[in-house]
């Protein structure tokens, strides 16, 4: 089931919770109620004033139950407390494929 995202412009301060996302121009959040459930937050960082998805990705610090990715102008975080790294990786790869851009990096 594809979740309907909730997108916000400008990005509220309550969602600027990861290093490097302070200059994001837009954020979209979605909840996936599959097994296991996943939460997705995707930031649009157009590269103005040095704010880039690559910069946010470089500042990401790995955490259990969370995986970050970067593709083009997008930086995202997938979260699932009840998921192993393999499930997070598969979900993240599927999200990356749906976004425009040419490069994909995640961990």
MARMARPA-770360 format. One record per residue: residue in one letter; residue number from 1; x, y, z of N, C-alpha, C, O in turn. Coordinates in pm, whole numbers. Each point is the difference from the previous one (the first is absolute). Layout:
<atoms>
  rest   nr     nc1     nc2     nc3    cac1    cac2    cac3     cc1     cc2     cc3     oc1     oc2     oc3
     a  NUM       X       Y       Z       X       Y       Z       X       Y       Z       X       Y       Z
...
</atoms>
This chain:
<atoms>
  rest   nr     nc1     nc2     nc3    cac1    cac2    cac3     cc1     cc2     cc3     oc1     oc2     oc3
     x    1      84    -117       0     -84     117       0      88     123       0      90      12      83
     x    2    -113      80    -174      78     123      -8     -65     107      87    -116      35     -22
     x    3     188      17     122     -58      99      90     -13     137     -67      78      34     -89
     x    4    -176      42     133     -15     137     -49      90      90      83     -13       5     123
     x    5     106      65    -188      92      85      78     -68     128      49     -94      50     -61
     x    6     144      -1     169     -40     128      54     118      94     -23     103     -12      67
     x    7    -116     106    -162     111      88     -36     -22     141      54    -112      51      -1
     x    8     220       9      47      -8     134      60     106      93     -58     117     -38     -15
     x    9    -158     159     -18      90     106     -44     -46     128      68    -116      38     -19
     x   10     197      30      95     138     -33      37       2    -115     101    -103     -40      54
     x   11     222      -9     -30      20    -110      93     -12      53     143      73      91      38
     x   12    -165    -148      41     -12      46     138     123     -40      83      64    -102     -26
     x   13     -33     184     123     117     -25      85      -6    -137      65     105     -60      25
     x   14    -224       9       4     -13    -130      66      49    -116     -88      25    -109      51
     x   15     -10     132    -183      48    -104     -90     144      22     -44      53     -79     -79
     x   16       9     182     127     142      25     -31      85     -66     109      74      67      71
     x   17     -87    -198     -60      60     -72     113     127     -75     -35      62     -59      89
     x   18     -22      59    -217     125     -66     -38      98     105     -47     -38      97     -66
     x   19     165    -117     100     104      93     -42       2      12    -151      -9    -100     -72
     x   20      20     222      24       9      22    -143    -132      30     -67      -3      31    -119
     x   21    -108     -39     192    -131      25     -62     -52     141      26    -111      33     -41
     x   22     188      49     108     -44     134      38     -42      90    -115     -81      90      20
     x   23     134    -113    -139     -34      85    -115     -98     -70     -96     -17      45    -113
     x   24     -46    -152     157     -95     -72     -85    -114      93     -40     -47      80      80
     x   25       4     -92    -204    -108      85     -52    -136     -67      12    -103      67      -4
     x   26     103    -200      17    -125     -75       9      28    -132      69     110     -54      -9
     x   27    -209       1      77      11    -130      64    -129     -77     -23    -109      57       3
     x   28     123    -186     -26    -117     -88     -13      18    -116      96     109     -57      13
     x   29    -218      23      55       1    -113      93    -110     -97     -38    -107      40     -45
     x   30     134    -168      65    -100    -102     -26      21    -116      98     111     -28      43
     x   31    -220     -36     -11       2    -119      85     -44    -119     -84    -105       6     -64
     x   32     183    -112      65     -32    -123     -70     -44    -102     104      75     -31      92
     x   33    -196     -21    -107     -54     -89     104      18    -148     -33     -79     -84      43
     x   34     183      54    -119      30    -139     -34      63     -74     116      -7      43     115
     x   35      68    -155    -147      66     -79     102     148     -12     -35      35     -73     -92
     x   36      51     142     162     -26      86     114     -42     140     -45      27      39    -114
     x   37     -92      37     202     -35     138     -35     127      85     -15      99     -22      70
     x   38    -105     118    -160     115      89     -27     -49     144      -2    -114      28     -39
     x   39     201      63      80     -24     144     -12     104      54     -96     116     -39       3
     x   40    -159     131     -88      88      59    -100      -7     152      10    -109      57       4
     x   41     224       6       0      11     147      -5      96      34    -112     114     -46       0
     x   42    -159     128     -97      83      38    -114       7     153      -5    -102      69      -2
     x   43     225     -18      -1      27     144      -8      45      37    -140      78     -72     -62
     x   44    -129     183      12      47      54    -128     100     110      31     -34     101      62
     x   45     158    -119    -106     110      94      22      54      41    -137      79     -72     -60
     x   46    -123     189      10      32      38    -138     145      41     -25      38      19    -116
     x   47      42      -4     219     140      36     -21      28     148      10     114      43     -17
     x   48    -215      36      44      22     143      19      68      23     133     -26     -73      96
     x   49     110     169     -88      69      37     124      75    -116      62      15      -7     122
     x   50      33     -85    -204      79    -111      50     -80    -114      60      58     -98      45
     x   51    -190     109     -42     -83    -106      56     -22    -107    -106     -73      21     -96
     x   52     136    -136     114     -15    -108     -96     -36    -130      71      27     -18     118
     x   53     -88     -72    -194     -31    -131      55     128     -76      35       5     -74      99
     x   54      99      94    -179     128     -66      26      57      46     134      53     -81      76
     x   55     -64     210     -47      48      54     127     -77     -63     116      60     -42      99
     x   56    -191      35    -111     -81     -61     105      38    -147      18      10     -49     113
     x   57      11     -21    -223      37    -142       5     134     -19      69      17     -93      79
     x   58      78     179    -108     132     -10      63      -7      23     150      82     -54      74
     x   59    -177     134     -28     -14      30     143     -82    -105      74      -6       1     123
     x   60     -56     -92    -198     -83    -103      62      84     -91      88     112     -37     -36
     x   61    -165       3     152      65     -96      90     -90    -121      13    -116      11      37
     x   62     171    -128     -69     -79    -124       4     -60     -21     137      60      29     103
     x   63    -184     -83    -105     -72     -30     124     -80    -128     -22     -46     -26    -111
     x   64      30     -54     214     -81    -121     -14    -143      36     -41     -58      96      51
     x   65       2    -172    -145    -137      21     -42     -20     116     -95    -114      36     -30
     x   66     224      24     -18      -9     114     -91     103     -13    -111     111     -49      22
     x   67    -149      92    -142      92      -2    -114     -21     129     -78    -114      40     -25
     x   68     223      23     -13      -6     124     -79      40     -29    -143      71     -96     -29
     x   69    -118     183     -62      38     -11    -140       7     139     -62     -55      97      51
     x   70     125     -91    -163      15     123     -77     -17     -35    -147      59     -97     -48
     x   71    -139     175     -22     -14     -17    -144     -34     135     -60    -105      58      28
     x   72     195      -8    -111     -23     131     -62     -16     109     104      91      25      79
     x   73    -205      41     -80     -29     107      96     -74     -50     124     -47      81      80
     x   74      37    -212     -63     -80     -56     108      86     -71     104      89     -78     -33
     x   75    -118     108     159      59     -71     113    -117     -59      77     -97      69      30
     x   76     106    -197       2    -110     -64      70      46     -90     112     115     -43       6
     x   77    -209      17      83      24     -90     112    -118     -96      10    -116      42       4
     x   78     148    -170       1     -99    -105      21      19     -49     143     112     -24      45
     x   79    -223       8      27       6     -44     139     -96    -116      23    -111      -1     -51
     x   80     156     -94     130     -85    -111      42      65     -67     119     103     -67     -13
     x   81    -163      83     128      56     -58     122      -2    -152      -4      83     -64      66
     x   82    -175       5    -142     -16    -146      -3      59     -63    -124     -42    -109     -40
     x   83     138     174     -23      53     -48    -127     149     -24       9      72      70      72
     x   84     -25    -170    -146     144     -23      -7      57      84    -115     -74      60     -78
     x   85     205     -58      68      66      83    -101     -36     -44    -142      -8      84     -90
     x   86     -12    -211      69     -36     -50    -133    -135      56     -45     -14      42    -115
     x   87     -85     -42     203    -132      55     -34       8     150     -24     -62      51     -93
     x   88     138      20     177      19     144     -21      66      26    -135     -39      93     -71
     x   89     137    -174      37      72      15    -126     -93     -20    -120       4      79     -95
     x   90     -87    -181      98     -94     -26    -110    -101     114     -15     -27      44    -112
     x   91     -27       2     222     -98     109      -4      66     128     -53     -57      70     -83
     x   92     177     -41     132      73     119     -43      30      -5    -149     -16     100     -70
     x   93      59    -215      21      29     -14    -143    -125      24     -85       9      62    -106
     x   94    -124    -108     152    -126      22     -73     -35     148      -4     -46      51    -102
     x   95      66      19     213     -27     144       5      93      73     -96     -44      87     -76
     x   96     172    -121      80      98      66     -87     -38     -14    -147      14      95     -77
     x   97     -60    -212      37     -37     -22    -139    -115      90     -43     -13      31    -119
     x   98     -71      10     212    -115      83     -35      32     149      -9     -82      79     -47
     x   99     201     -39      91      38     141       1      80      36    -126      76     -82     -52
     x  100     -94     207       3      83      42    -113     144      21      45      26      24     118
     x  101      67     -32    -210     141      19      32      80    -117     -54     -55     -99     -48
     x  102     186     113      57      85    -101     -62      87     -77      99      40    -112     -30
     x  103     -11     167     144      88     -70      94     -80     -52     118     -99      61      41
     x  104     142    -172      14     -66     -59     116     105     -46      99      91     -75     -36
     x  105    -103     118     157      87     -46     107     -87     -21     124     -86      83      29
     x  106     107    -191      44     -72     -16     126      79     -88      96      81     -83     -39
     x  107    -109     107     166      48     -84     111     -76      34     122      23     -59     106
</atoms>
